[in-house]
Amino acid sequence: MSGLSVNDVTKKFGSFAAVDRVQLDVPQGTFVCLLGPSGCGKTTLLRMIAGLEVPTSGAIVLDGQDITQVPTHKRNLGMVFQSLALFPHLSVGDNIAYALRIRSASKAAQKARVDELLTMIHLDGFADRPVAKLSGGQRQRVAIARALALSPKLFLLDEPLSALDAKLREAMQVELRQLQQQLGITTIVVTHDQREAMTMADLVVVMGQGKIRQAAPPIDIYRQPADSFVADFIGSTNLLELRADSTGRATIFGQPVAGLSLPDELTRAPLSVRPEDVHVTAPGHGTIDGTVTFVRDLGGTIETFVQVGDKTIVAVATPRERPDVKAGQSVGVSLPAASCVVLRS
């Protein structure tokens, strides 16, 4: 199989399973983001793919070859660390050419490859510039170019943009994605930034407690979360409980919701509905009724917080759709069935 396969991989530190029986197939040329909270196992998984950690069990296969026990330097991969790990005493060109020099490439070949990569990362003419004289974004580009110098099969990045300010980070997300598309290289990025994952990835892998909770394209992760953990971790959502009434109808807060049903043999199940899909209207007429507790105007969006029983439901609208409500007012909340996702747990 062309691409990367992580086959039932576990990594234990003592009795603690940092990565627990992970199965993941990455087609060649795919951009993958490993996403999850601190301690979920995403960096440990990346380090095993890189050969910096050895799995306790399972296998890692790259383009049909089992590389589980292959040393890092023989895996034909490029890696960018969170710290970037550039050599401060070397110039930009010498940093990029370092791996080529170790492989005894000729000076002409080194220069040609450095020039090619500098053009690719939009730093033409920077070969002789000291690394210390570069901005954060420029250093990031140099680290990427150095990792790509040997044309690796696999490109791994461990939270590479976390040290950049918000505006530069977003610009680099776009540049990194465009570069990956240009090269067609299989790329795996570890991040805890949901926006970063949604912006760049073909495949988002959400991890929690050492396991993969869901692996899917970004829009599917957002619109069809597999469980409550994924729904709550990705973006903002309203997690509610769907219950069956005495006649078997699916209800929320005792109000039947047309078009919704419970999974077979269950009398209750969690439900996720995104705030932008919630509509605030006049009370009654089949709505879930509650009281507005807070209205927050963020300029581009308006958030309305509605207390229903012991739960707060959040609705998000654009300024054009802004509901004419204020704190203390009784309102109705409408939840379109097509936007409600019944979760398995």
PAVEXLUM-221396 format. One line per field, with one value per residue: z, x, y of N, C-alpha, C in turn; residue in three letters. Coordinates in steps of 0.2 Angstrom, whole numbers, plus 2048, in hexadecimal, padded with zeros to 3 digits. Layout:
residues N
n_Z c(Z;...)
n_X c(X;...)
n_Y c(Y;...)
ca_Z c(Z;...)
ca_X c(X;...)
ca_Y c(Y;...)
c_Z c(Z;...)
c_X c(X;...)
c_Y c(Y;...)
code c(ALA;...)
***
This chain:
residues 345
n_Z c(800;7FC;805;816;824;834;83E;84A;855;865;872;881;891;89E;8A7;8A1;892;886;879;872;86A;85C;84C;83C;82C;81F;810;802;800;808;813;824;834;844;852;862;874;880;885;87E;876;869;866;86A;861;855;857;857;84A;844;849;855;860;865;861;86E;86A;85A;849;83D;82D;81E;80E;80B;811;820;82D;83A;843;83D;83D;840;837;82C;826;81D;81F;822;82F;83A;848;857;85D;852;851;849;844;84C;849;83C;82B;822;815;818;823;81C;813;81B;81D;810;80F;819;812;809;7FD;7EE;7EE;7E4;7E2;7EE;7EF;7E4;7E8;7F4;7EF;7E8;7F2;7F9;7F1;7F0;7FD;7FD;800;7F9;7F5;803;807;80D;818;82A;836;841;83E;839;838;842;839;82E;833;835;828;823;82B;826;819;81B;820;815;80C;808;800;807;80A;813;81D;82C;83A;849;852;84B;849;855;85C;856;853;852;846;83D;83E;838;82B;828;829;81D;814;816;813;806;801;804;7FB;7EF;7EF;7F1;7FC;809;818;829;837;847;852;85E;85B;855;84A;842;83E;837;82D;826;823;81A;820;830;840;84E;85F;86F;87F;87B;870;860;85D;852;841;833;825;827;826;829;836;83C;839;83B;848;850;85E;86F;874;868;862;86C;86D;861;85A;85F;868;86C;878;87B;882;87B;87D;87E;87E;887;87C;873;86B;866;871;876;885;888;87D;86E;85F;84F;842;849;850;85C;85E;85B;869;873;880;882;87C;878;870;863;85E;854;859;84E;848;84F;853;859;85E;860;86F;871;865;861;865;86F;87F;888;892;88E;893;890;884;877;86D;861;856;848;84A;855;864;86D;87D;884;891;895;8A0;8A9;8A0;894;885;876;869;85A;84F;840;83E;836;838;845;854;85B;86A;87C;88C;898;892;88C;881;872;86C;85E;856;849;841;838;83A;846;84F;854;860;863;86F)
n_X c(804;803;809;806;804;7FE;7FE;7F4;7FB;803;809;812;816;81D;80F;806;7FD;802;7FF;7F2;7EF;7ED;7E7;7EA;7E9;7F1;7F0;7FB;802;7F9;7F3;7F4;7EE;7F2;7E8;7E3;7E1;7ED;7F8;7F2;7F8;7FC;809;811;80D;811;81F;822;81F;829;834;83A;835;832;825;81B;814;80D;80E;816;815;81C;819;817;821;827;82B;82D;838;842;850;84F;856;856;84A;845;83F;839;83A;833;836;82D;836;83D;84B;856;867;870;87C;87E;87C;86C;86C;876;870;864;86B;871;86E;870;87E;882;87F;889;887;88B;892;88C;880;87B;879;870;865;862;860;854;84B;84B;844;838;833;832;83D;848;859;85D;867;873;870;871;86A;865;861;855;843;835;82C;834;83E;837;833;840;843;83A;83E;84A;847;841;84B;851;847;83C;832;828;822;823;81D;81E;813;817;814;810;818;816;80F;7FD;7F8;803;804;7F8;7FB;806;800;7F9;803;80A;801;7FF;80C;80E;804;809;815;810;812;811;80B;80B;805;806;7FB;7F3;7EA;7DB;7D6;7E1;7E2;7D6;7D8;7E3;7E3;7E0;7DC;7D6;7DB;7D5;7DA;7D9;7DC;7E6;7E1;7DA;7CC;7C5;7C7;7C7;7C2;7C4;7B7;7AE;7B1;7AD;7A0;79A;79D;7A5;7A3;79F;7AB;7B2;7A9;7A8;7B5;7B9;7B7;7A9;79B;78A;786;77A;76D;764;755;749;738;729;722;72B;731;73E;745;749;74D;740;739;732;73C;73B;740;74B;752;755;763;762;75A;75E;75A;75F;76B;77A;77A;77F;780;784;788;785;77B;770;761;759;74A;739;730;728;71D;723;731;73F;73E;746;750;758;769;774;77C;787;791;79B;7A0;7A2;79A;78B;789;77C;777;76D;764;75E;756;762;76B;776;773;77B;779;77E;77F;780;783;779;76F;76C;763;756;757;75A;763;75A;74E;741;742;741;749;74F;753;75A;756;75E;76B;76E;778;778;781;78C;792)
n_Y c(7FA;80B;818;81C;811;80E;801;7FB;800;802;80B;80A;811;80B;805;80E;812;81C;81D;813;805;80A;80D;812;817;820;827;829;839;840;84D;84D;851;84E;850;856;857;85C;84F;844;83B;83E;844;83A;82F;835;836;828;825;82C;825;828;823;813;807;7FF;7F4;7EE;7F5;800;805;80A;80F;801;7FB;7F4;7FF;7FF;7FB;802;80D;81F;827;820;81F;828;835;845;851;85E;866;86C;876;879;878;87D;880;88C;891;890;895;899;892;888;881;87C;874;86A;85C;857;85A;851;845;845;84C;855;866;86E;867;869;877;879;872;879;886;883;880;88B;894;88D;890;89D;8A5;8AA;8AE;8AE;8A5;8A8;8AE;8B1;8A6;8AB;8B8;8B7;8B8;8B1;8AA;8A9;8A1;895;892;88E;883;87A;879;873;867;861;860;853;84E;846;837;839;846;84D;857;85F;867;874;881;887;891;89D;8AD;8B1;8B6;8B4;8A6;8A2;8A5;89D;891;890;891;886;87C;87E;87C;86E;869;86C;864;858;84F;843;848;84B;853;858;860;86B;874;878;87F;880;873;871;87A;875;867;858;84C;84B;845;842;840;838;834;82B;824;823;82D;832;832;83B;845;857;85E;854;850;85B;85D;850;84A;83C;838;83F;844;848;851;85B;85F;864;873;87D;877;872;867;85C;852;844;83D;82F;830;82B;825;822;82C;837;843;853;85B;857;85B;856;853;854;849;844;835;828;81D;80C;802;80B;817;823;82F;839;849;853;864;871;882;88C;886;887;88F;89E;8A2;8A8;8A3;893;889;87D;87F;87D;884;892;89D;8AC;8AF;8B5;8C0;8C1;8CB;8CA;8D1;8CB;8C0;8BC;8B6;8AD;8A8;89C;897;887;87D;875;877;881;887;88C;898;89D;8AB;8B5;8C7;8CC;8C3;8C4;8C1;8C9;8CB;8CB;8CA;8C0;8BF;8B4;8A7;89D;88E;887;878;872;862;85D;862;85D;851;841;838;82B;829)
ca_Z c(800;7FB;80B;81D;828;83B;83F;851;859;86C;876;888;895;8A4;8A6;89D;88B;883;872;873;864;857;845;838;825;81C;809;800;7FE;80C;818;82A;83A;84A;856;868;87A;883;888;87B;873;862;865;86A;85B;850;858;855;843;843;84B;85B;865;863;864;872;865;854;843;839;826;819;807;80A;815;828;82F;842;846;839;840;83D;831;826;825;817;821;824;835;83C;84F;85A;85E;84C;851;844;846;84C;847;835;827;81F;810;81B;826;817;810;820;81C;80A;810;81C;80D;804;7F6;7EC;7EF;7DF;7E3;7F4;7ED;7E0;7ED;7F9;7EB;7E6;7F8;7FB;7EC;7F2;803;7FC;804;7F4;7F7;80A;808;811;81E;830;838;847;83B;836;83C;844;833;82A;836;834;821;823;82E;822;813;81D;821;80E;808;805;7FD;80A;808;818;820;833;83D;850;854;848;849;85B;85F;852;855;84F;83E;839;83E;833;824;827;828;816;810;817;810;7FE;7FF;804;7F5;7EA;7EF;7F1;801;80E;81D;830;83B;84E;855;863;858;851;844;83E;83B;833;827;821;822;816;825;837;844;855;864;876;883;877;86B;85A;85E;84C;83B;82D;822;82C;827;82C;83D;83F;838;83D;84D;852;865;872;874;862;862;871;86C;85A;85A;865;867;871;879;87E;883;877;880;87C;883;888;876;870;867;868;873;87A;88A;888;877;868;85A;849;83E;84D;853;860;85C;85E;870;877;882;882;878;877;86A;862;859;854;85A;848;845;854;851;85E;85C;865;872;86F;85E;860;867;876;882;88D;893;88C;898;88E;87C;876;867;85F;850;842;84D;85B;868;872;882;886;897;895;8A5;8AB;89A;890;87E;873;862;856;849;83D;840;832;83A;84C;857;85F;871;881;892;89C;88D;88A;879;86F;869;858;855;842;842;833;83D;84D;84E;859;861;866;877)
ca_X c(800;807;807;808;7FF;7FF;7FA;7F3;801;802;810;811;81B;81B;808;802;7FD;801;7FB;7EF;7EC;7EC;7E7;7E9;7EB;7F2;7F2;801;800;7F4;7F5;7F1;7EF;7F0;7E5;7E1;7E3;7F4;7F8;7ED;7FC;7FD;810;814;80C;816;826;823;81F;830;839;83D;833;831;81F;81B;811;80A;813;816;816;81C;819;817;827;827;831;82D;83F;847;852;84C;85A;855;842;844;83A;83B;837;834;834;82A;83B;840;852;85B;86E;870;883;87F;877;866;86E;879;86A;860;86F;874;86D;873;885;883;87F;88E;885;890;890;888;87A;878;877;86A;85F;861;85C;84D;847;84A;83F;832;831;832;843;84D;85E;85E;86B;879;86E;871;863;863;85E;84E;83D;832;829;839;841;832;834;846;842;836;842;850;843;83F;851;852;841;83A;82B;824;823;820;81D;81B;811;81C;812;80E;81B;815;809;7F7;7F8;808;802;7F3;7FE;80A;7FC;7F7;809;80C;7FD;801;812;80C;800;80E;819;80C;815;80D;80C;808;806;803;7F9;7ED;7E6;7D5;7D5;7E7;7E1;7D1;7DA;7E8;7E3;7DC;7DA;7D7;7DB;7D4;7DC;7D7;7DF;7EB;7DD;7D7;7C5;7C2;7CC;7C3;7C3;7C2;7B0;7AA;7B3;7A9;798;798;7A2;7A4;7A1;79F;7B1;7B4;7A4;7AA;7BC;7BA;7B3;7A4;794;785;785;774;76B;75E;751;743;732;725;71F;731;733;744;743;74F;749;739;736;734;740;739;746;750;750;75A;766;75E;75A;760;755;762;771;77C;778;783;77D;789;784;783;775;76B;75D;756;743;734;72F;722;71D;728;737;742;73E;74A;751;75F;76D;77A;77D;78E;792;7A2;7A1;7A0;795;788;787;777;777;766;763;758;757;768;770;776;773;77E;778;783;77C;783;77F;773;76A;76C;75D;754;756;75E;763;754;748;73F;743;741;74F;74D;759;758;758;764;771;770;77C;777;787;78C;794)
ca_Y c(800;811;81D;81A;80D;80D;7FB;7F8;802;804;80D;80A;813;807;803;813;811;822;81B;80D;801;80F;80A;818;817;826;826;82D;840;843;851;84B;854;84B;855;854;85A;85A;848;840;836;840;845;833;82C;838;833;821;825;82F;820;82B;81F;80C;805;7F9;7EF;7F1;7F6;806;803;810;80C;7FA;7F8;7F5;803;7FF;7FB;805;813;825;82A;81C;81F;82D;83A;84C;853;865;866;872;87B;87A;875;87F;881;893;893;88F;89A;896;88D;882;87E;878;86F;866;855;856;859;84A;840;846;84F;85A;86D;870;864;86C;87E;879;871;87F;88C;881;880;892;896;88A;892;8A4;8A8;8AB;8B3;8AE;8A0;8AA;8B2;8AD;8A3;8AF;8BE;8B5;8B9;8AB;8A7;8A7;89B;890;88F;88B;87C;876;878;86E;860;85F;860;84D;84B;840;834;83A;84C;84D;85D;85E;86E;878;888;889;896;8A3;8B1;8AE;8B8;8B0;89F;8A0;8A6;898;88B;890;890;87F;878;87F;878;867;867;86D;85F;851;84B;841;84D;84A;859;858;867;86B;87A;875;883;87E;86C;872;87E;872;860;853;848;84D;840;844;83B;839;82F;826;821;827;82E;832;834;83D;84C;85D;860;84F;851;861;85C;849;847;835;838;845;847;84C;857;860;861;868;879;87E;873;871;860;85B;84B;842;838;82C;831;825;823;820;831;83A;849;857;85F;856;85E;852;856;851;847;841;82F;825;817;806;800;810;81C;82A;830;840;84C;859;869;877;889;890;883;888;895;8A1;8A5;8A9;89C;88F;887;877;880;87C;88B;893;8A4;8AF;8B1;8BA;8C1;8C3;8CE;8C9;8D4;8C7;8BC;8BD;8B0;8AD;8A3;89B;892;882;879;875;878;887;886;892;899;8A2;8AE;8BB;8CD;8CC;8BE;8C5;8C0;8CF;8C8;8CE;8C6;8C0;8BE;8AE;8A6;896;88C;883;874;86E;85B;85B;864;859;84B;83C;836;824;82A)
c_Z c(800;801;811;821;82F;83D;847;856;860;86E;87D;88C;89C;8A2;8A2;896;888;87C;873;86D;85F;850;841;831;821;814;807;7FE;802;811;81E;830;840;850;85C;86E;87C;886;884;877;86C;861;865;864;855;851;857;84D;840;845;851;861;862;866;869;86E;85F;84F;840;832;822;812;806;80E;81C;82A;837;845;842;83C;83C;837;82B;824;81F;819;822;82A;837;844;851;85B;858;84B;84C;848;846;849;83F;831;825;81A;813;820;822;814;814;81E;815;80B;814;817;808;7FD;7F4;7ED;7EA;7E0;7E9;7F2;7E9;7E4;7F1;7F5;7E9;7EC;7FA;7F7;7EE;7F8;803;800;7FF;7F6;7FF;80C;80D;817;824;833;83D;845;838;83B;83D;83E;82F;82C;835;82D;820;826;82A;81C;815;81E;81A;80A;804;802;800;808;80D;81C;827;836;844;852;851;848;84F;85E;85B;854;850;847;83A;839;839;82C;823;826;820;812;810;813;808;7FC;7FF;7FE;7EF;7E9;7EF;7F6;806;815;823;834;842;850;85A;860;853;84A;83F;83B;836;82C;823;81F;81D;81B;82C;83B;84B;85A;86B;87A;880;872;866;85C;857;847;835;82A;827;82C;82A;833;840;83F;83B;842;84F;859;868;873;86E;861;866;870;866;85A;860;863;86D;872;87D;87F;87F;87B;87D;881;883;881;871;86B;86A;86B;876;87F;88A;882;871;863;854;845;842;850;857;85D;85F;865;875;879;883;87F;878;870;869;85D;85A;855;854;845;84A;853;857;85C;861;868;870;868;85D;862;86E;879;887;88E;891;892;896;886;87B;86F;865;858;84A;844;853;85E;86D;876;885;88C;896;89A;8A8;8A6;897;889;87A;86C;860;850;846;83F;83C;834;842;84F;85B;866;876;888;896;898;88C;883;878;86C;864;856;84E;843;83D;836;844;84B;854;85A;864;86D;878)
c_X c(804;804;809;802;802;7FB;7FA;7F9;7FF;809;80E;817;819;814;804;803;7FC;7FE;7F8;7EB;7E9;7EC;7E6;7EC;7EB;7F4;7F7;7FE;7FB;7F7;7F1;7F3;7ED;7EE;7E2;7E4;7EA;7F3;7F4;7F1;7FE;805;813;813;810;81D;827;823;826;835;83D;83B;831;82A;820;818;80E;810;811;819;816;81D;81A;81D;826;82D;831;833;844;849;84F;84F;859;84E;840;83E;83D;837;838;831;831;830;83F;847;856;862;86F;877;883;87A;871;868;871;874;867;865;872;874;870;87B;887;883;884;88C;88A;88D;88C;881;876;875;871;864;85D;85D;855;849;846;844;838;82F;831;837;849;852;860;863;871;877;86E;86A;861;860;858;849;83A;830;82F;83D;83D;833;83B;846;83F;83A;847;84D;842;845;852;84C;83E;833;826;826;820;822;81A;819;816;81A;810;811;81A;80F;803;7F7;7FD;807;7FD;7F6;802;806;7FA;7FD;80B;808;7FE;807;811;809;805;812;816;80F;811;80F;808;80A;803;801;7F4;7E8;7E1;7D5;7DB;7E5;7DB;7D3;7DF;7E6;7DE;7D8;7DB;7D6;7DB;7D5;7DA;7D9;7E2;7E7;7DB;7CF;7C1;7C7;7C7;7C5;7C1;7BA;7AC;7AB;7AE;7A2;796;79D;7A0;7A1;7A1;7A5;7B3;7B0;7A6;7B1;7BD;7B5;7AE;79E;790;784;77F;772;764;75B;74B;73E;72E;722;725;734;739;742;749;74B;742;735;737;737;73E;73F;74B;74D;756;75D;762;75F;75D;75A;758;768;773;77B;77C;780;781;785;782;77D;76F;767;759;74F;73F;732;728;723;722;72F;739;742;743;74B;758;763;772;77A;783;78F;799;7A4;79E;79A;792;786;781;777;770;767;75D;759;75E;76E;770;777;776;77C;77C;77F;781;780;779;76D;769;765;75C;752;75B;75E;75C;74E;747;73F;742;747;74D;754;757;75B;75E;76B;773;773;77B;77E;787;78E;796)
c_Y c(806;816;81A;816;80C;807;7F9;7FA;805;806;80E;80D;811;804;808;812;818;822;814;80A;806;80C;810;816;81E;825;82B;834;843;847;84F;84F;850;850;852;858;858;853;843;83A;838;841;83E;82F;82F;836;82C;821;827;82A;823;827;818;80A;7FF;7F3;7F2;7F2;7FC;804;809;80D;805;7F7;7FA;7F9;803;7FF;7FE;80C;81A;827;826;81B;824;831;840;84E;85A;864;86C;878;87D;877;877;880;888;896;893;894;896;891;887;87E;879;872;86A;85F;853;855;853;845;840;848;854;861;870;86E;868;873;87E;877;876;885;88A;882;887;896;894;88D;89A;8A8;8A9;8B0;8B3;8A9;8A2;8AE;8AE;8AB;8A8;8B6;8BD;8B7;8B2;8A7;8A5;8A1;895;88D;88C;884;878;874;873;867;85D;85E;859;84A;845;83E;837;841;84C;854;85D;865;873;87F;88B;890;89D;8A7;8AF;8B0;8B4;8A9;89D;8A1;8A0;891;88B;88E;889;87A;878;87B;871;865;867;867;858;84C;849;845;84B;850;858;85F;866;871;877;879;881;877;86D;875;879;86B;85D;84F;84A;847;842;83E;83D;833;829;823;826;827;82E;834;835;844;851;85E;85B;84E;856;85F;855;847;840;834;83F;848;84B;852;85C;863;866;86D;87A;87A;873;869;85F;853;849;83C;835;82E;82B;822;821;826;834;841;84D;85C;85E;858;859;856;852;84F;844;83A;82D;81F;811;804;805;815;823;82A;837;842;852;85E;86F;87E;88C;88D;884;88F;898;8A4;8A7;8A3;899;88C;882;879;87E;883;88C;89B;8A6;8B1;8B5;8BA;8C4;8C5;8CE;8CC;8D0;8C2;8BE;8B7;8B1;8A7;8A2;895;88E;87D;87A;876;87F;885;88D;892;89E;8A4;8B3;8C1;8CE;8C8;8BF;8C5;8C6;8CD;8CC;8C9;8C6;8BF;8B6;8AD;89F;894;887;87F;870;867;85A;85D;861;852;847;838;82F;824;831)
code c(MET;SER;GLY;LEU;SER;VAL;ASN;ASP;VAL;THR;LYS;LYS;PHE;GLY;SER;PHE;ALA;ALA;VAL;ASP;ARG;VAL;GLN;LEU;ASP;VAL;PRO;GLN;GLY;THR;PHE;VAL;CYS;LEU;LEU;GLY;PRO;SER;GLY;CYS;GLY;LYS;THR;THR;LEU;LEU;ARG;MET;ILE;ALA;GLY;LEU;GLU;VAL;PRO;THR;SER;GLY;ALA;ILE;VAL;LEU;ASP;GLY;GLN;ASP;ILE;THR;GLN;VAL;PRO;THR;HIS;LYS;ARG;ASN;LEU;GLY;MET;VAL;PHE;GLN;SER;LEU;ALA;LEU;PHE;PRO;HIS;LEU;SER;VAL;GLY;ASP;ASN;ILE;ALA;TYR;ALA;LEU;ARG;ILE;ARG;SER;ALA;SER;LYS;ALA;ALA;GLN;LYS;ALA;ARG;VAL;ASP;GLU;LEU;LEU;THR;MET;ILE;HIS;LEU;ASP;GLY;PHE;ALA;ASP;ARG;PRO;VAL;ALA;LYS;LEU;SER;GLY;GLY;GLN;ARG;GLN;ARG;VAL;ALA;ILE;ALA;ARG;ALA;LEU;ALA;LEU;SER;PRO;LYS;LEU;PHE;LEU;LEU;ASP;GLU;PRO;LEU;SER;ALA;LEU;ASP;ALA;LYS;LEU;ARG;GLU;ALA;MET;GLN;VAL;GLU;LEU;ARG;GLN;LEU;GLN;GLN;GLN;LEU;GLY;ILE;THR;THR;ILE;VAL;VAL;THR;HIS;ASP;GLN;ARG;GLU;ALA;MET;THR;MET;ALA;ASP;LEU;VAL;VAL;VAL;MET;GLY;GLN;GLY;LYS;ILE;ARG;GLN;ALA;ALA;PRO;PRO;ILE;ASP;ILE;TYR;ARG;GLN;PRO;ALA;ASP;SER;PHE;VAL;ALA;ASP;PHE;ILE;GLY;SER;THR;ASN;LEU;LEU;GLU;LEU;ARG;ALA;ASP;SER;THR;GLY;ARG;ALA;THR;ILE;PHE;GLY;GLN;PRO;VAL;ALA;GLY;LEU;SER;LEU;PRO;ASP;GLU;LEU;THR;ARG;ALA;PRO;LEU;SER;VAL;ARG;PRO;GLU;ASP;VAL;HIS;VAL;THR;ALA;PRO;GLY;HIS;GLY;THR;ILE;ASP;GLY;THR;VAL;THR;PHE;VAL;ARG;ASP;LEU;GLY;GLY;THR;ILE;GLU;THR;PHE;VAL;GLN;VAL;GLY;ASP;LYS;THR;ILE;VAL;ALA;VAL;ALA;THR;PRO;ARG;GLU;ARG;PRO;ASP;VAL;LYS;ALA;GLY;GLN;SER;VAL;GLY;VAL;SER;LEU;PRO;ALA;ALA;SER;CYS;VAL;VAL;LEU;ARG;SER)
***
